[in-house]
Amino acid sequence: MSLKIQDQLKIVNRFSYLRNSIEIATTDKGEAFLFTKETISAGEVVAVWGGKAVHKNELAGLSGLSSPHRVHKDFYLVSPLHDDGIDSVHYIRQSADANCGFQGDITLVALRDIEAGQEITYHPAMKNPELAWARNEEAEIVRKRFNGNFPTYIQSKIESDPELKVYEPFKDGAWGLLTSIDLENCDAALIRDADAIKQYVVELCDLIEMKRFGETQVVYFGEDDRVAGYSMVQLIETSCISAHFANDTNTSYIDIFSCKGYDPKVAAEFTRKFFKGAAMRLTVTNRF
């Protein structure tokens, strides 16, 4: 939706960058905003923040500066004010229907084609590390929605933490999705109980909406103490679920493979809770 432009102001780019099609104006309420005079294609660079890097503890003692732009959990970019105003990049506003996202910590790119006359915006959650790193349902929704569009310092922590990481359920053109779960320090009694393992399969298939084909096969074998334990195979109409439970270490190794989509994290968290496991390694692979 195009905005009603009241006054057109001068673009200032002393320390930062804005593409040439960007202009600055004010709304009828006097609030400055940026818009494009020409179409910007998805993926193209829209703006780049610049300035001096300062530690968060220094911010309170500084004056005569633009709004700080966070580039790390402890560091910000700031730029001084001049007679002709602050760098215009700081007038980019936030919106629930944002058309831009971050690529790196200082670069803003178009998430979709931005038509001439449209305002340049990004979503406030993209620059909210406390929300992005939280371990609750609201934060999980935010991570899934903006995965890949957070600044690098936020995105890198999401990628490195298995509990925060966003796993793409299915890529276009994939034949199936494989989730491998390595779960340490499981409840010893549960992984040595064939009936409990069968119950796990039933509840897992119900949870991720997989239709079981035939009975769950649970067999104990392994002459070597290092690998001895129950192994399980369950055919499902879209492939199979298999596992081995190592008695020596109380570790579970579970594979879920299906050509029907499911949420790997939902399956993994259920598995952790069912077998009362501790540390978990999760590997998700699209098979083509």
MARBANU-96545 format. One record per residue (C-alpha): residue number from 0; residue in one letter; x, y, z. Coordinates in steps of 0.02 Angstrom, whole numbers, plus 32768, in hexadecimal, padded with zeros to 4 digits. Layout:
@resi:NUM; resn:A; xx:X; yy:Y; zz:Z;
...
END
This chain:
@resi:0; resn:M; xx:8000; yy:8000; zz:8000;
@resi:1; resn:S; xx:8045; yy:80AB; zz:7FCF;
@resi:2; resn:L; xx:8056; yy:8133; zz:8053;
@resi:3; resn:K; xx:801C; yy:81E5; zz:8043;
@resi:4; resn:I; xx:80BA; yy:824E; zz:8038;
@resi:5; resn:Q; xx:80B1; yy:82F9; zz:8089;
@resi:6; resn:D; xx:8163; yy:833D; zz:807C;
@resi:7; resn:Q; xx:81FA; yy:82FA; zz:8021;
@resi:8; resn:L; xx:829D; yy:830B; zz:8081;
@resi:9; resn:K; xx:8354; yy:82FC; zz:8054;
@resi:10; resn:I; xx:83A8; yy:8252; zz:805C;
@resi:11; resn:V; xx:8444; yy:8251; zz:80CA;
@resi:12; resn:N; xx:84C3; yy:81C5; zz:80B3;
@resi:13; resn:R; xx:8560; yy:81F8; zz:8111;
@resi:14; resn:F; xx:8584; yy:814F; zz:8160;
@resi:15; resn:S; xx:8501; yy:80DA; zz:8119;
@resi:16; resn:Y; xx:84BD; yy:80A5; zz:806F;
@resi:17; resn:L; xx:8412; yy:80B0; zz:801F;
@resi:18; resn:R; xx:83F2; yy:807A; zz:7F6C;
@resi:19; resn:N; xx:83D5; yy:810A; zz:7EF3;
@resi:20; resn:S; xx:831B; yy:80EB; zz:7EE1;
@resi:21; resn:I; xx:82FB; yy:810F; zz:7F9A;
@resi:22; resn:E; xx:82AD; yy:81B5; zz:7FCE;
@resi:23; resn:I; xx:827D; yy:81FB; zz:8078;
@resi:24; resn:A; xx:81D8; yy:8250; zz:80A2;
@resi:25; resn:T; xx:8164; yy:8272; zz:8133;
@resi:26; resn:T; xx:80B4; yy:8237; zz:8158;
@resi:27; resn:D; xx:8025; yy:82AD; zz:8180;
@resi:28; resn:K; xx:8056; yy:8293; zz:8237;
@resi:29; resn:G; xx:8107; yy:82CE; zz:8216;
@resi:30; resn:E; xx:815B; yy:8224; zz:8223;
@resi:31; resn:A; xx:81EB; yy:8206; zz:81AB;
@resi:32; resn:F; xx:81F0; yy:8168; zz:8142;
@resi:33; resn:L; xx:824B; yy:8122; zz:80AB;
@resi:34; resn:F; xx:81FC; yy:80E8; zz:8009;
@resi:35; resn:T; xx:823A; yy:80B1; zz:7F5F;
@resi:36; resn:K; xx:821C; yy:8110; zz:7EBD;
@resi:37; resn:E; xx:8240; yy:8074; zz:7E55;
@resi:38; resn:T; xx:821D; yy:7FBB; zz:7E68;
@resi:39; resn:I; xx:829C; yy:7F5B; zz:7ED1;
@resi:40; resn:S; xx:82A9; yy:7EA3; zz:7EA6;
@resi:41; resn:A; xx:82A9; yy:7E1D; zz:7F2D;
@resi:42; resn:G; xx:8358; yy:7DFB; zz:7F6F;
@resi:43; resn:E; xx:83A1; yy:7EA4; zz:7F3E;
@resi:44; resn:V; xx:83FD; yy:7F0F; zz:7FBE;
@resi:45; resn:V; xx:8394; yy:7F9E; zz:7FFF;
@resi:46; resn:A; xx:83FF; yy:7FEA; zz:8089;
@resi:47; resn:V; xx:84A0; yy:7FD4; zz:80EA;
@resi:48; resn:W; xx:84BE; yy:801C; zz:8198;
@resi:49; resn:G; xx:8565; yy:806E; zz:81BE;
@resi:50; resn:G; xx:85B9; yy:80CC; zz:824C;
@resi:51; resn:K; xx:862A; yy:80B2; zz:82E1;
@resi:52; resn:A; xx:8622; yy:8012; zz:8348;
@resi:53; resn:V; xx:860C; yy:802D; zz:8403;
@resi:54; resn:H; xx:85F2; yy:7FB9; zz:8496;
@resi:55; resn:K; xx:8547; yy:7FBB; zz:84E7;
@resi:56; resn:N; xx:8592; yy:8000; zz:8588;
@resi:57; resn:E; xx:85CB; yy:809C; zz:852A;
@resi:58; resn:L; xx:8521; yy:80CB; zz:84E4;
@resi:59; resn:A; xx:84E3; yy:8126; zz:857F;
@resi:60; resn:G; xx:8576; yy:819D; zz:857A;
@resi:61; resn:L; xx:8562; yy:81CE; zz:84C3;
@resi:62; resn:S; xx:84F9; yy:825E; zz:8480;
@resi:63; resn:G; xx:84D5; yy:82AE; zz:83D9;
@resi:64; resn:L; xx:84C5; yy:8207; zz:8382;
@resi:65; resn:S; xx:8448; yy:81AC; zz:8315;
@resi:66; resn:S; xx:83E3; yy:8119; zz:8356;
@resi:67; resn:P; xx:845E; yy:808A; zz:837C;
@resi:68; resn:H; xx:8458; yy:7FF7; zz:8304;
@resi:69; resn:R; xx:847C; yy:7F53; zz:835D;
@resi:70; resn:V; xx:84FB; yy:7EE1; zz:8306;
@resi:71; resn:H; xx:8528; yy:7E6C; zz:8397;
@resi:72; resn:K; xx:84E2; yy:7E42; zz:8441;
@resi:73; resn:D; xx:855E; yy:7EC0; zz:848B;
@resi:74; resn:F; xx:8584; yy:7F3A; zz:83FB;
@resi:75; resn:Y; xx:8529; yy:7FC0; zz:839A;
@resi:76; resn:L; xx:854B; yy:8031; zz:8305;
@resi:77; resn:V; xx:8532; yy:80EB; zz:8323;
@resi:78; resn:S; xx:854B; yy:8183; zz:82B3;
@resi:79; resn:P; xx:8557; yy:823B; zz:82E3;
@resi:80; resn:L; xx:84D1; yy:82BC; zz:82BD;
@resi:81; resn:H; xx:84F7; yy:8346; zz:823F;
@resi:82; resn:D; xx:84A2; yy:83E7; zz:820C;
@resi:83; resn:D; xx:844A; yy:838D; zz:817F;
@resi:84; resn:G; xx:8408; yy:8305; zz:81F3;
@resi:85; resn:I; xx:842A; yy:8250; zz:821E;
@resi:86; resn:D; xx:844D; yy:81CA; zz:819C;
@resi:87; resn:S; xx:83A7; yy:81A9; zz:8148;
@resi:88; resn:V; xx:83B8; yy:80EC; zz:815F;
@resi:89; resn:H; xx:837E; yy:8109; zz:8212;
@resi:90; resn:Y; xx:82D3; yy:813E; zz:81D1;
@resi:91; resn:I; xx:82AA; yy:808E; zz:8196;
@resi:92; resn:R; xx:8210; yy:805F; zz:81F9;
@resi:93; resn:Q; xx:81D5; yy:7FB9; zz:823E;
@resi:94; resn:S; xx:8137; yy:7F63; zz:8200;
@resi:95; resn:A; xx:80D5; yy:7EC3; zz:821E;
@resi:96; resn:D; xx:80CE; yy:7EB0; zz:8160;
@resi:97; resn:A; xx:8187; yy:7ECD; zz:8142;
@resi:98; resn:N; xx:81CE; yy:7EC5; zz:8092;
@resi:99; resn:C; xx:8287; yy:7EBD; zz:80C4;
@resi:100; resn:G; xx:82F5; yy:7E4D; zz:812E;
@resi:101; resn:F; xx:83AB; yy:7E43; zz:8166;
@resi:102; resn:Q; xx:843C; yy:7DF5; zz:810A;
@resi:103; resn:G; xx:84CD; yy:7E03; zz:8183;
@resi:104; resn:D; xx:84C8; yy:7E7E; zz:8213;
@resi:105; resn:I; xx:84C2; yy:7F21; zz:81B3;
@resi:106; resn:T; xx:8474; yy:7EFA; zz:810A;
@resi:107; resn:L; xx:83BA; yy:7F03; zz:80E3;
@resi:108; resn:V; xx:8378; yy:7EA8; zz:804A;
@resi:109; resn:A; xx:82CE; yy:7E9C; zz:7FF7;
@resi:110; resn:L; xx:826B; yy:7E01; zz:802B;
@resi:111; resn:R; xx:81F7; yy:7E15; zz:7F97;
@resi:112; resn:D; xx:81E1; yy:7E8D; zz:7F05;
@resi:113; resn:I; xx:81C3; yy:7F3B; zz:7F4B;
@resi:114; resn:E; xx:815C; yy:7FA6; zz:7ED6;
@resi:115; resn:A; xx:817A; yy:805F; zz:7EB5;
@resi:116; resn:G; xx:8128; yy:80CA; zz:7F3B;
@resi:117; resn:Q; xx:8130; yy:8045; zz:7FC3;
@resi:118; resn:E; xx:8182; yy:8066; zz:806B;
@resi:119; resn:I; xx:8222; yy:800A; zz:809B;
@resi:120; resn:T; xx:8206; yy:7FA7; zz:813D;
@resi:121; resn:Y; xx:8244; yy:7F16; zz:81A5;
@resi:122; resn:H; xx:81EB; yy:7EB5; zz:822F;
@resi:123; resn:P; xx:8215; yy:7EE7; zz:82E4;
@resi:124; resn:A; xx:8231; yy:7E30; zz:8315;
@resi:125; resn:M; xx:82C5; yy:7E27; zz:829E;
@resi:126; resn:K; xx:832B; yy:7E97; zz:8312;
@resi:127; resn:N; xx:82EE; yy:7E4D; zz:83B6;
@resi:128; resn:P; xx:8370; yy:7DCD; zz:83F1;
@resi:129; resn:E; xx:831B; yy:7DB2; zz:8499;
@resi:130; resn:L; xx:827E; yy:7D77; zz:843E;
@resi:131; resn:A; xx:82DB; yy:7D14; zz:83B8;
@resi:132; resn:W; xx:8341; yy:7CB6; zz:843B;
@resi:133; resn:A; xx:82B2; yy:7C95; zz:84B4;
@resi:134; resn:R; xx:827B; yy:7BE1; zz:84D1;
@resi:135; resn:N; xx:81BF; yy:7BEF; zz:84C2;
@resi:136; resn:E; xx:8136; yy:7BD7; zz:8441;
@resi:137; resn:E; xx:812C; yy:7C8F; zz:840F;
@resi:138; resn:A; xx:81E7; yy:7C94; zz:83EC;
@resi:139; resn:E; xx:81DE; yy:7BF2; zz:8387;
@resi:140; resn:I; xx:815B; yy:7C43; zz:8317;
@resi:141; resn:V; xx:81CA; yy:7CDB; zz:82FF;
@resi:142; resn:R; xx:8263; yy:7C6F; zz:82D7;
@resi:143; resn:K; xx:8203; yy:7C0C; zz:8255;
@resi:144; resn:R; xx:81BA; yy:7CA8; zz:8205;
@resi:145; resn:F; xx:825D; yy:7D0A; zz:81F7;
@resi:146; resn:N; xx:82E0; yy:7C81; zz:81ED;
@resi:147; resn:G; xx:836A; yy:7CBE; zz:817B;
@resi:148; resn:N; xx:8333; yy:7D74; zz:8189;
@resi:149; resn:F; xx:837A; yy:7D9B; zz:8236;
@resi:150; resn:P; xx:841F; yy:7DF9; zz:8247;
@resi:151; resn:T; xx:84B2; yy:7D80; zz:824B;
@resi:152; resn:Y; xx:84D3; yy:7D92; zz:8306;
@resi:153; resn:I; xx:8421; yy:7D58; zz:8329;
@resi:154; resn:Q; xx:8418; yy:7CD6; zz:829E;
@resi:155; resn:S; xx:84BE; yy:7C85; zz:82CB;
@resi:156; resn:K; xx:8485; yy:7C5E; zz:837C;
@resi:157; resn:I; xx:83E3; yy:7C15; zz:833A;
@resi:158; resn:E; xx:8446; yy:7BA6; zz:82C3;
@resi:159; resn:S; xx:84C0; yy:7B6B; zz:8348;
@resi:160; resn:D; xx:843F; yy:7B3C; zz:83CD;
@resi:161; resn:P; xx:83DE; yy:7A9B; zz:83A6;
@resi:162; resn:E; xx:834B; yy:7AD7; zz:840E;
@resi:163; resn:L; xx:833F; yy:7B7C; zz:83AE;
@resi:164; resn:K; xx:8370; yy:7B42; zz:8300;
@resi:165; resn:V; xx:82E9; yy:7B44; zz:827C;
@resi:166; resn:Y; xx:82E1; yy:7AA5; zz:8213;
@resi:167; resn:E; xx:828C; yy:7AB3; zz:816B;
@resi:168; resn:P; xx:820A; yy:7A27; zz:8166;
@resi:169; resn:F; xx:820F; yy:7A0F; zz:80AA;
@resi:170; resn:K; xx:826C; yy:7A63; zz:801C;
@resi:171; resn:D; xx:821D; yy:7A76; zz:7F71;
@resi:172; resn:G; xx:8245; yy:79DF; zz:7F08;
@resi:173; resn:A; xx:827C; yy:796F; zz:7F99;
@resi:174; resn:W; xx:8243; yy:78B9; zz:7F96;
@resi:175; resn:G; xx:8246; yy:78A2; zz:8052;
@resi:176; resn:L; xx:827F; yy:78E8; zz:80F7;
@resi:177; resn:L; xx:82F5; yy:788C; zz:816E;
@resi:178; resn:T; xx:8303; yy:78BD; zz:8225;
@resi:179; resn:S; xx:838D; yy:7868; zz:8289;
@resi:180; resn:I; xx:8383; yy:7878; zz:8346;
@resi:181; resn:D; xx:8416; yy:7849; zz:83B6;
@resi:182; resn:L; xx:83D6; yy:7852; zz:8469;
@resi:183; resn:E; xx:844E; yy:783B; zz:84FB;
@resi:184; resn:N; xx:842F; yy:7803; zz:85AE;
@resi:185; resn:C; xx:8384; yy:77B9; zz:858F;
@resi:186; resn:D; xx:8320; yy:7763; zz:8616;
@resi:187; resn:A; xx:8373; yy:76B7; zz:8621;
@resi:188; resn:A; xx:82D1; yy:765D; zz:8649;
@resi:189; resn:L; xx:8272; yy:76A8; zz:85B6;
@resi:190; resn:I; xx:82F1; yy:767D; zz:8530;
@resi:191; resn:R; xx:82FA; yy:75CA; zz:8573;
@resi:192; resn:D; xx:823D; yy:75B5; zz:856B;
@resi:193; resn:A; xx:81FB; yy:7574; zz:84C4;
@resi:194; resn:D; xx:8148; yy:75A5; zz:84EE;
@resi:195; resn:A; xx:817D; yy:7657; zz:8519;
@resi:196; resn:I; xx:81D8; yy:7665; zz:8473;
@resi:197; resn:K; xx:813C; yy:762A; zz:8417;
@resi:198; resn:Q; xx:80D4; yy:76A8; zz:8477;
@resi:199; resn:Y; xx:814E; yy:7730; zz:8444;
@resi:200; resn:V; xx:8134; yy:7703; zz:838D;
@resi:201; resn:V; xx:8076; yy:7709; zz:839C;
@resi:202; resn:E; xx:8076; yy:77B2; zz:83F2;
@resi:203; resn:L; xx:80F9; yy:77FB; zz:837C;
@resi:204; resn:C; xx:809A; yy:77C6; zz:82E1;
@resi:205; resn:D; xx:7FFA; yy:7810; zz:8328;
@resi:206; resn:L; xx:8055; yy:78B3; zz:8350;
@resi:207; resn:I; xx:80A4; yy:78CC; zz:82A5;
@resi:208; resn:E; xx:800E; yy:787E; zz:824A;
@resi:209; resn:M; xx:8066; yy:77E8; zz:81FE;
@resi:210; resn:K; xx:8000; yy:774C; zz:81D7;
@resi:211; resn:R; xx:8053; yy:76AD; zz:8215;
@resi:212; resn:F; xx:805F; yy:7619; zz:819F;
@resi:213; resn:G; xx:8067; yy:7574; zz:81FC;
@resi:214; resn:E; xx:80A6; yy:7553; zz:82AC;
@resi:215; resn:T; xx:813C; yy:75A4; zz:82FF;
@resi:216; resn:Q; xx:81D2; yy:7530; zz:82FC;
@resi:217; resn:V; xx:823D; yy:7539; zz:8399;
@resi:218; resn:V; xx:82CE; yy:74BF; zz:83A4;
@resi:219; resn:Y; xx:835A; yy:74AE; zz:8422;
@resi:220; resn:F; xx:8405; yy:7482; zz:83DE;
@resi:221; resn:G; xx:84BF; yy:74AE; zz:83E2;
@resi:222; resn:E; xx:854B; yy:743C; zz:841F;
@resi:223; resn:D; xx:85BB; yy:74D1; zz:843D;
@resi:224; resn:D; xx:858C; yy:752A; zz:84E0;
@resi:225; resn:R; xx:85B1; yy:75D1; zz:848D;
@resi:226; resn:V; xx:851F; yy:75BF; zz:8414;
@resi:227; resn:A; xx:84AC; yy:7545; zz:846F;
@resi:228; resn:G; xx:83F9; yy:757C; zz:8483;
@resi:229; resn:Y; xx:834F; yy:7581; zz:8430;
@resi:230; resn:S; xx:833B; yy:75B1; zz:8379;
@resi:231; resn:M; xx:8294; yy:75E9; zz:8333;
@resi:232; resn:V; xx:8248; yy:75F9; zz:8285;
@resi:233; resn:Q; xx:819B; yy:763C; zz:825D;
@resi:234; resn:L; xx:8160; yy:7648; zz:81AA;
@resi:235; resn:I; xx:80F1; yy:76DC; zz:8186;
@resi:236; resn:E; xx:8090; yy:76FC; zz:80E7;
@resi:237; resn:T; xx:810A; yy:7785; zz:80B7;
@resi:238; resn:S; xx:81AB; yy:7725; zz:80E5;
@resi:239; resn:C; xx:81EA; yy:76EC; zz:8190;
@resi:240; resn:I; xx:8223; yy:7713; zz:8241;
@resi:241; resn:S; xx:82B8; yy:76B5; zz:8288;
@resi:242; resn:A; xx:8321; yy:76BA; zz:8325;
@resi:243; resn:H; xx:83A8; yy:7667; zz:838C;
@resi:244; resn:F; xx:83B5; yy:7679; zz:8448;
@resi:245; resn:A; xx:8466; yy:7660; zz:848B;
@resi:246; resn:N; xx:8466; yy:7617; zz:853B;
@resi:247; resn:D; xx:851D; yy:763D; zz:855A;
@resi:248; resn:T; xx:8504; yy:76FA; zz:8551;
@resi:249; resn:N; xx:8446; yy:770A; zz:8562;
@resi:250; resn:T; xx:8447; yy:7765; zz:84BC;
@resi:251; resn:S; xx:83BA; yy:775B; zz:843C;
@resi:252; resn:Y; xx:83D8; yy:776A; zz:8381;
@resi:253; resn:I; xx:8334; yy:778A; zz:8326;
@resi:254; resn:D; xx:8312; yy:77AC; zz:826D;
@resi:255; resn:I; xx:826D; yy:77EE; zz:8229;
@resi:256; resn:F; xx:8261; yy:77E9; zz:816C;
@resi:257; resn:S; xx:81C6; yy:781D; zz:810D;
@resi:258; resn:C; xx:8191; yy:7863; zz:8065;
@resi:259; resn:K; xx:8104; yy:78BA; zz:80C4;
@resi:260; resn:G; xx:812C; yy:795B; zz:811E;
@resi:261; resn:Y; xx:813D; yy:7968; zz:81DC;
@resi:262; resn:D; xx:8192; yy:79DB; zz:8259;
@resi:263; resn:P; xx:823D; yy:7994; zz:828C;
@resi:264; resn:K; xx:8244; yy:79F8; zz:832D;
@resi:265; resn:V; xx:8199; yy:79BD; zz:8365;
@resi:266; resn:A; xx:81CF; yy:7908; zz:8349;
@resi:267; resn:A; xx:8276; yy:7923; zz:839F;
@resi:268; resn:E; xx:8230; yy:797A; zz:8439;
@resi:269; resn:F; xx:81AD; yy:78F2; zz:844D;
@resi:270; resn:T; xx:8237; yy:786F; zz:8442;
@resi:271; resn:R; xx:82A0; yy:78C7; zz:84C5;
@resi:272; resn:K; xx:820E; yy:78D1; zz:853E;
@resi:273; resn:F; xx:81D4; yy:781F; zz:8521;
@resi:274; resn:F; xx:827E; yy:77D0; zz:8543;
@resi:275; resn:K; xx:82AD; yy:7853; zz:85C5;
@resi:276; resn:G; xx:834E; yy:787B; zz:8569;
@resi:277; resn:A; xx:83CC; yy:7905; zz:8587;
@resi:278; resn:A; xx:843F; yy:7947; zz:84FE;
@resi:279; resn:M; xx:83F8; yy:7934; zz:844F;
@resi:280; resn:R; xx:8448; yy:793F; zz:83A4;
@resi:281; resn:L; xx:83CD; yy:795F; zz:8317;
@resi:282; resn:T; xx:83F8; yy:794C; zz:825F;
@resi:283; resn:V; xx:8376; yy:7975; zz:81DB;
@resi:284; resn:T; xx:8395; yy:7948; zz:8125;
@resi:285; resn:N; xx:8329; yy:7961; zz:808C;
@resi:286; resn:R; xx:833C; yy:78CB; zz:8018;
@resi:287; resn:F; xx:8331; yy:78E7; zz:7F5D;
END
